[in-house]
Amino acid sequence: MKEVVLITGAGGMLAQELSRKLDSKYNIRFLTRKKHHNNDYEWDIHQSTIDEAAFEDVQHIIHLAGANISEKRWTDERKKELISSRVDSARLILDTLKKRISSLNHLFLHLASMYMVPKPQKKFIRKKMNPEMIS
């Protein structure tokens, strides 16, 4: 039986290409704003709703969703929107996983594009995730 991969950002080029590459070895599901196919499951980041059936028997999650980085000029407001679209969607997935943690046993990979050059005085802080953070 094929393992199940859940991919967000289904409308993006990367998600489409990745799903084509994985399709022969995995059952692919998509979290999307509007259901078009049998393997689509709806979510609404702004309303914090998600079809939890999407997570049934999922072994892998690849999170590619986020506002289009090339769609508009990068004003301060747009930068906030770009960041928020990635953080809020990842948080919604994580909150859902917390409820279903026993059924996911492999991978949560977040790859949404985000290219921002920080001001020189800013520092990046990396935090390693451990199991206690999600329990």
Long-range contacts (C-beta under 8 A, 24 or more apart in sequence): 2-26, 2-27, 3-27, 3-59, 3-60, 3-106, 4-28, 4-29, 4-56, 4-57, 4-58, 4-59, 4-60, 5-29, 5-58, 5-59, 5-60, 5-61, 5-62, 6-30, 6-31, 6-41, 6-54, 6-55, 6-58, 6-60, 6-61, 6-62, 7-31, 7-61, 7-62, 7-64, 8-32, 8-43, 8-61, 8-62, 8-63, 8-64, 8-65, 8-89, 8-93, 9-63, 9-64, 9-65, 9-66, 9-112, 10-40, 12-64, 12-65, 14-64, 14-111, 15-62, 15-64, 18-62, 18-64, 26-60, 29-54, 29-58, 31-65, 31-93, 43-92, 45-85, 45-88, 45-89, 45-92, 46-88, 48-92, 50-92, 50-93, 50-96, 52-96, 52-99, 52-100, 55-96, 55-97, 55-100, 55-103, 55-104, 56-103, 57-103, 58-103, 58-104, 59-104, 59-105, 59-106, 59-107, 60-106, 60-107, 60-109, 61-93, 61-97, 61-104, 61-107, 61-108, 61-109, 62-107, 62-109, 62-111, 63-89, 63-90, 63-93, 63-108, 63-109, 63-110, 63-111, 63-112, 64-111, 64-112, 65-89, 65-112, 66-112, 66-113, 66-114, 69-113, 69-114, 69-115, 79-116, 82-114, 82-116, 83-114, 85-112, 86-110, 86-112, 86-114, 94-134, 97-134, 98-134, 98-135, 101-134, 101-135
